[in-house]
Amino acid sequence: MAAQEMAAQNMDATTTQALGDLKVVELGGIGPVPFACMMLADFGADVVRIDRPGADTGPVDPLMRGRDRFAVDLRDRESVNAVLDLVARADVVIEGFRPGVTERLGLGPETCSTRNPALVYARMSGWGQDGPYASAPGHDINYIALSGFLEAIGTADSGPVLPLNIVGDYAGGGAMLAFGIVAAVHHARRTGVGQTIDASLLDGASYLMTKMQGFVSQDRWVERRASNFLDGGAPYYRVYATSDGRYMAVGALEEQFYAELVRVLGLENLADREDEANWPALAGRFEEAFARRTQDEWVEAFDGVDACVSPVLTFSEARDHPHFVARGGFVPVGELAQPAPTPRLQRTPAGVGAPPMHAGRGRRSELERWGLARESVEVLLRAGAA
């Protein structure tokens, strides 16, 4: 599907998208909450975000696409009542504060569920709603550190290397949260009974490592960086520098791919790769080989070869790669180029909605479409204009 076609699938969500009948109230947060709500909105959910006044002090967060944003002072009782008017009509409420904050605001799960018994109340936190660290501050780096993930990432000499904030905030946090919401909504629509979701970045990051933790339990994982077949220890599954200071990624796990890798590199008389004692020497041979040519030259050499070898690209280069271009992998969102929603559903495809807007720019028509009382509409609009 062409990128232009995907970008055009944005306004008729209620009839064409999988989550087109889902109404979500997003209580302003950062990181995983906006990512989860972006996912839900991309697949058709009607998401209304409640921000604190003055929430945006710089460029708008690219994750804010696809929903209206209302700036509301939740210390004001009248404003809280207006938000509860939204909650009464919602399928889902999502919050990303520390435990106890929404209760103090009068928007906790018990209060909201009293207004709407079928409500799914999704709580996103760093450490979870209980436990000795529950009220402690933290960011992605702290959660993946405690989960064991961070210690495993890097080379033997580098020390732990930060994988951006993908593992905690977005994979273990936002994506897990979105999945939990869809599961809970499915249950609520079968039974008419809602529930509270306790999602944490720590738990999510740990869940992503189910296979590795299983290997540890089976004594099949060496707890030392770059010592295993998937962490850069194996010479046939790691990254190699090219002569121009760029890199090639090698994933030749299977014998047939490894044979093609060796052939294209022009190497002979290699030691047995199954013997881990040979891994350092093999890696040295591969390093020498890749260092003889530029990245572009290796891309050409491996073109059409089944060796599982790919160039390591920058973000900008990835946008223009022929495979992404052919699949419409990036779409225009206002003035931004952003990854297209995934996965791709055959009958109810996702589509990017409105470009990200600043807090307080929500539309009257959106609130009226939810069927809010006129008084609630005026309160929410007034708060944003103040």
C-alpha positions as CSV (number, residue, x, y, z in Angstrom):
1,M,0.0,0.0,0.0
2,A,1.4,3.4,-1.0
3,A,2.2,5.8,1.8
4,Q,-0.3,8.4,0.5
5,E,-3.1,5.8,0.7
6,M,-2.2,4.9,4.3
7,A,-2.1,8.6,5.3
8,A,-5.5,9.1,3.8
9,Q,-7.1,6.4,6.0
10,N,-7.6,8.7,9.0
11,M,-11.0,10.3,9.4
12,D,-13.6,7.5,9.0
13,A,-12.2,5.4,11.9
14,T,-15.6,4.5,13.4
15,T,-16.6,2.4,10.4
16,T,-13.2,1.2,8.9
17,Q,-10.9,0.5,11.8
18,A,-10.7,-2.3,14.3
19,L,-11.0,-0.1,17.4
20,G,-13.4,2.4,15.9
21,D,-16.0,1.9,18.6
22,L,-13.5,2.3,21.5
23,K,-13.6,5.5,23.6
24,V,-10.5,6.3,25.7
25,V,-9.8,9.0,28.3
26,E,-6.0,9.6,28.6
27,L,-4.9,11.3,31.7
28,G,-1.7,13.2,30.7
29,G,1.5,11.3,31.1
30,I,4.8,10.8,29.4
31,G,6.6,7.9,27.7
32,P,4.6,4.7,27.7
33,V,1.1,6.3,28.1
34,P,1.3,8.5,25.0
35,F,2.8,5.5,23.1
36,A,-0.1,3.2,24.1
37,C,-2.7,5.8,23.3
38,M,-1.0,6.5,19.9
39,M,-1.3,2.8,19.1
40,L,-5.0,2.7,20.1
41,A,-5.7,5.9,18.1
42,D,-3.9,4.6,15.0
43,F,-6.3,1.6,15.1
44,G,-9.3,3.7,15.4
45,A,-9.9,4.4,19.1
46,D,-11.5,7.8,19.9
47,V,-8.9,9.1,22.4
48,V,-9.4,12.3,24.4
49,R,-6.3,13.4,26.4
50,I,-6.5,15.5,29.5
51,D,-3.4,17.6,30.1
52,R,-2.4,20.0,32.9
53,P,-2.5,23.7,31.8
54,G,0.9,24.7,30.2
55,A,1.9,21.1,29.6
56,D,3.7,21.9,26.3
57,T,6.7,24.2,26.7
58,G,8.4,23.3,23.4
59,P,7.8,21.3,20.2
60,V,4.8,19.0,20.5
61,D,5.5,15.3,21.3
62,P,5.3,13.3,18.0
63,L,3.5,10.6,20.0
64,M,0.5,12.9,20.5
65,R,-1.0,12.2,17.0
66,G,-4.5,11.2,16.5
67,R,-6.4,12.7,19.4
68,D,-7.8,15.9,20.9
69,R,-6.0,17.4,23.9
70,F,-7.8,19.5,26.6
71,A,-5.8,21.4,29.2
72,V,-7.6,20.9,32.6
73,D,-6.7,22.0,36.1
74,L,-7.5,18.8,38.0
75,R,-7.1,20.6,41.3
76,D,-10.5,22.3,40.5
77,R,-13.5,20.3,41.6
78,E,-15.7,21.5,38.7
79,S,-13.0,20.4,36.2
80,V,-12.7,17.0,37.8
81,N,-16.5,16.6,37.5
82,A,-16.3,17.4,33.8
83,V,-13.7,14.8,33.3
84,L,-15.9,12.3,35.2
85,D,-18.6,13.1,32.7
86,L,-16.2,11.9,30.0
87,V,-15.3,8.8,32.1
88,A,-19.0,7.9,32.3
89,R,-19.0,7.6,28.5
90,A,-15.6,5.9,28.1
91,D,-14.6,2.3,27.7
92,V,-11.1,3.0,29.0
93,V,-9.3,5.4,31.3
94,I,-5.5,5.4,31.2
95,E,-3.3,7.1,33.8
96,G,0.5,7.1,34.2
97,F,1.0,8.8,37.6
98,R,2.7,7.4,40.7
99,P,0.4,5.2,42.9
100,G,-2.2,7.2,44.8
101,V,-2.1,10.4,42.7
102,T,-5.4,9.9,40.8
103,E,-7.1,8.9,44.1
104,R,-6.1,12.2,45.6
105,L,-7.5,14.0,42.5
106,G,-10.8,12.3,42.8
107,L,-10.2,10.3,39.6
108,G,-9.1,6.9,41.1
109,P,-10.4,3.6,39.9
110,E,-13.1,3.2,42.6
111,T,-14.6,6.6,41.8
112,C,-14.5,6.1,38.1
113,S,-15.9,2.6,38.2
114,T,-18.8,3.8,40.3
115,R,-19.7,6.1,37.5
116,N,-19.1,3.4,34.9
117,P,-19.1,-0.3,36.1
118,A,-17.9,-1.6,32.7
119,L,-14.9,0.7,32.7
120,V,-11.3,-0.6,32.1
121,Y,-9.0,1.5,34.3
122,A,-5.5,1.1,33.1
123,R,-2.7,2.2,35.4
124,M,0.8,2.6,34.0
125,S,3.7,3.0,36.4
126,G,7.4,2.4,36.6
127,W,7.6,-0.1,39.5
128,G,3.9,-1.3,39.7
129,Q,1.2,-0.3,42.2
130,D,2.7,-2.2,45.1
131,G,6.1,-3.4,46.4
132,P,8.9,-1.5,48.2
133,Y,9.7,0.7,45.2
134,A,6.1,1.5,44.2
135,S,6.3,5.2,45.1
136,A,9.9,5.7,44.1
137,P,10.8,7.9,41.1
138,G,12.5,6.4,38.0
139,H,12.9,6.4,34.3
140,D,13.4,3.7,31.6
141,I,17.1,3.3,32.5
142,N,16.2,2.4,36.1
143,Y,13.6,-0.2,35.3
144,I,15.6,-2.0,32.6
145,A,18.6,-2.0,35.0
146,L,16.6,-3.7,37.8
147,S,15.1,-6.1,35.3
148,G,18.4,-7.6,34.3
149,F,18.1,-6.4,30.7
150,L,20.6,-3.6,30.8
151,E,23.4,-5.7,32.3
152,A,23.2,-8.0,29.2
153,I,23.5,-5.3,26.5
154,G,26.9,-4.2,25.3
155,T,30.3,-5.7,24.4
156,A,32.6,-7.6,26.7
157,D,34.6,-4.4,27.2
158,S,32.0,-1.6,27.0
159,G,30.0,-2.0,30.1
160,P,26.2,-1.8,29.8
161,V,25.0,0.1,26.7
162,L,21.7,2.0,26.7
163,P,19.2,0.7,24.1
164,L,17.6,4.2,23.9
165,N,14.3,4.1,25.9
166,I,12.7,1.5,23.7
167,V,12.7,-1.6,26.0
168,G,11.1,0.0,29.1
169,D,9.0,2.9,27.9
170,Y,7.7,1.6,24.6
171,A,8.0,-2.2,24.4
172,G,7.7,-3.2,28.0
173,G,5.5,-0.2,28.8
174,G,3.3,1.2,26.1
175,A,2.9,-1.8,23.9
176,M,2.2,-4.2,26.8
177,L,-0.3,-1.6,28.2
178,A,-2.1,-1.5,24.9
179,F,-2.4,-5.3,24.7
180,G,-3.7,-5.4,28.3
181,I,-6.3,-2.8,27.5
182,V,-7.6,-4.7,24.4
183,A,-7.8,-7.9,26.5
184,A,-9.6,-6.2,29.3
185,V,-12.1,-4.5,27.0
186,H,-12.8,-7.8,25.3
187,H,-13.7,-9.2,28.7
188,A,-15.8,-6.2,29.7
189,R,-17.8,-6.4,26.6
190,R,-18.6,-10.1,27.2
191,T,-19.5,-9.6,30.9
192,G,-20.4,-6.0,31.4
193,V,-17.8,-5.8,34.2
194,G,-14.7,-3.7,34.0
195,Q,-11.4,-4.1,35.9
196,T,-8.2,-2.3,36.8
197,I,-4.9,-3.0,35.0
198,D,-1.6,-2.7,36.9
199,A,1.0,-2.3,34.2
200,S,4.6,-1.5,35.0
201,L,7.7,-0.8,33.0
202,L,9.7,-3.1,35.3
203,D,7.3,-6.1,34.8
204,G,7.1,-5.4,31.0
205,A,10.8,-5.3,30.5
206,S,11.2,-8.5,32.5
207,Y,8.4,-10.2,30.5
208,L,10.2,-9.4,27.3
209,M,13.1,-11.5,28.5
210,T,11.1,-14.7,29.1
211,K,13.2,-16.7,26.8
212,M,16.5,-15.5,28.3
213,Q,15.4,-16.1,31.8
214,G,14.4,-19.6,30.7
215,F,17.9,-20.1,29.4
216,V,19.3,-18.9,32.7
217,S,17.2,-21.5,34.5
218,Q,18.4,-24.2,32.2
219,D,22.0,-23.2,32.6
220,R,22.1,-22.3,28.9
221,W,23.0,-18.6,29.4
222,V,26.4,-17.2,30.5
223,E,25.7,-14.0,32.6
224,R,28.5,-12.1,31.0
225,R,28.0,-9.7,28.1
226,A,28.9,-10.9,24.6
227,S,29.3,-14.5,25.7
228,N,26.1,-16.0,24.2
229,F,24.9,-16.7,20.7
230,L,22.3,-13.8,20.6
231,D,24.2,-11.1,22.5
232,G,27.2,-10.6,20.2
233,G,29.3,-13.4,21.6
234,A,28.8,-15.6,18.5
235,P,30.9,-14.4,15.5
236,Y,28.0,-15.2,13.2
237,Y,25.6,-13.0,15.1
238,R,27.1,-9.6,15.7
239,V,28.0,-6.3,14.1
240,Y,31.2,-5.6,12.1
241,A,32.9,-2.3,11.1
242,T,33.6,-1.5,7.5
243,S,36.4,0.5,6.0
244,D,34.4,3.7,6.0
245,G,33.5,3.6,9.7
246,R,30.1,2.2,9.1
247,Y,28.7,-1.2,10.1
248,M,27.2,-4.4,8.8
249,A,24.9,-6.6,10.9
250,V,25.4,-10.4,10.6
251,G,22.7,-12.8,11.6
252,A,23.9,-16.0,10.0
253,L,22.7,-18.4,12.6
254,E,21.8,-21.3,10.3
255,E,24.4,-23.3,8.5
256,Q,23.2,-22.4,5.0
257,F,23.4,-18.7,5.8
258,Y,26.8,-19.1,7.4
259,A,28.1,-20.8,4.4
260,E,27.0,-18.0,2.2
261,L,28.5,-15.4,4.6
262,V,31.9,-17.2,4.4
263,R,31.7,-17.5,0.7
264,V,31.0,-13.8,0.0
265,L,33.7,-12.7,2.5
266,G,36.2,-15.0,0.6
267,L,37.3,-16.8,3.8
268,E,38.7,-20.3,3.9
269,N,40.1,-22.8,6.4
270,L,37.9,-21.5,9.3
271,A,37.8,-23.2,12.6
272,D,34.6,-25.1,13.7
273,R,32.0,-22.5,14.7
274,E,30.2,-25.0,17.0
275,D,33.2,-24.9,19.4
276,E,32.8,-21.7,21.4
277,A,36.5,-21.7,22.1
278,N,36.9,-20.8,18.4
279,W,34.6,-17.8,18.5
280,P,37.3,-15.1,19.3
281,A,39.5,-16.3,16.4
282,L,36.6,-16.5,14.0
283,A,35.4,-13.0,15.0
284,G,38.9,-11.7,14.2
285,R,38.8,-13.2,10.7
286,F,35.4,-11.7,10.1
287,E,36.6,-8.3,11.4
288,E,39.5,-8.3,9.1
289,A,37.3,-9.2,6.1
290,F,34.7,-6.6,6.7
291,A,37.3,-3.9,7.2
292,R,38.5,-4.3,3.6
293,R,35.4,-2.6,2.0
294,T,33.0,0.2,2.6
295,Q,29.4,-0.4,3.8
296,D,28.1,0.4,0.3
297,E,30.4,-2.2,-1.3
298,W,29.3,-4.9,1.2
299,V,25.7,-4.0,0.6
300,E,26.3,-4.6,-3.1
301,A,28.3,-7.8,-2.5
302,F,25.5,-9.3,-0.3
303,D,22.6,-8.1,-2.5
304,G,20.4,-11.1,-3.4
305,V,22.6,-13.5,-1.2
306,D,20.8,-15.5,1.5
307,A,23.4,-14.8,4.2
308,C,21.3,-12.6,6.7
309,V,23.6,-9.7,6.3
310,S,22.2,-6.1,6.4
311,P,23.7,-2.6,6.7
312,V,23.3,-0.7,9.9
313,L,21.4,2.4,8.9
314,T,20.7,5.8,10.6
315,F,17.1,6.8,11.2
316,S,17.1,9.1,8.2
317,E,18.6,6.4,5.9
318,A,16.0,3.9,7.1
319,R,13.2,6.2,5.9
320,D,14.6,6.1,2.3
321,H,15.5,2.5,2.1
322,P,13.8,0.8,-0.9
323,H,12.1,-1.8,1.1
324,F,10.5,0.7,3.5
325,V,9.5,2.9,0.5
326,A,7.9,0.0,-1.3
327,R,5.8,-0.9,1.8
328,G,4.9,2.7,2.7
329,G,6.8,2.2,6.0
330,F,6.8,5.9,6.8
331,V,3.9,8.3,6.4
332,P,3.6,12.1,6.6
333,V,1.9,13.3,9.8
334,G,1.5,17.0,9.4
335,E,5.1,18.2,9.0
336,L,6.6,15.1,10.5
337,A,7.7,11.8,8.9
338,Q,6.7,9.0,11.2
339,P,6.6,5.2,11.0
340,A,3.4,3.8,9.7
341,P,1.2,1.9,12.1
342,T,1.8,-1.8,12.5
343,P,0.8,-4.7,12.4
344,R,-1.2,-4.4,9.1
345,L,-4.7,-5.8,9.3
346,Q,-6.3,-7.1,6.1
347,R,-9.8,-5.9,6.6
348,T,-9.6,-3.1,9.2
349,P,-6.3,-1.4,8.5
350,A,-4.8,1.2,10.9
351,G,-4.4,4.8,9.7
352,V,-2.7,7.8,11.2
353,G,-5.2,10.5,12.3
354,A,-4.7,14.2,12.9
355,P,-1.2,15.5,13.4
356,P,0.0,16.0,17.0
357,M,-1.6,19.0,18.6
358,H,-0.6,21.1,21.6
359,A,-2.4,20.8,25.0
360,G,-5.6,22.9,25.2
361,R,-6.3,22.7,21.4
362,G,-9.1,20.2,21.7
363,R,-12.2,20.8,19.7
364,R,-15.7,21.5,20.9
365,S,-17.0,19.1,18.3
366,E,-15.1,16.2,19.8
367,L,-16.6,16.8,23.3
368,E,-20.1,17.1,21.8
369,R,-19.6,13.9,19.8
370,W,-19.1,12.1,23.2
371,G,-22.5,13.4,24.3
372,L,-21.2,15.5,27.2
373,A,-23.5,17.8,29.1
374,R,-23.2,21.4,27.9
375,E,-21.8,22.5,31.2
376,S,-19.0,19.9,31.1
377,V,-18.1,21.0,27.5
378,E,-17.8,24.6,28.6
379,V,-15.7,23.7,31.6
380,L,-13.2,21.7,29.6
381,L,-13.0,24.3,26.9
382,R,-12.6,27.1,29.4
383,A,-9.8,25.4,31.2
384,G,-7.9,25.2,27.9
385,A,-8.4,28.8,27.0
386,A,-7.4,30.1,30.5
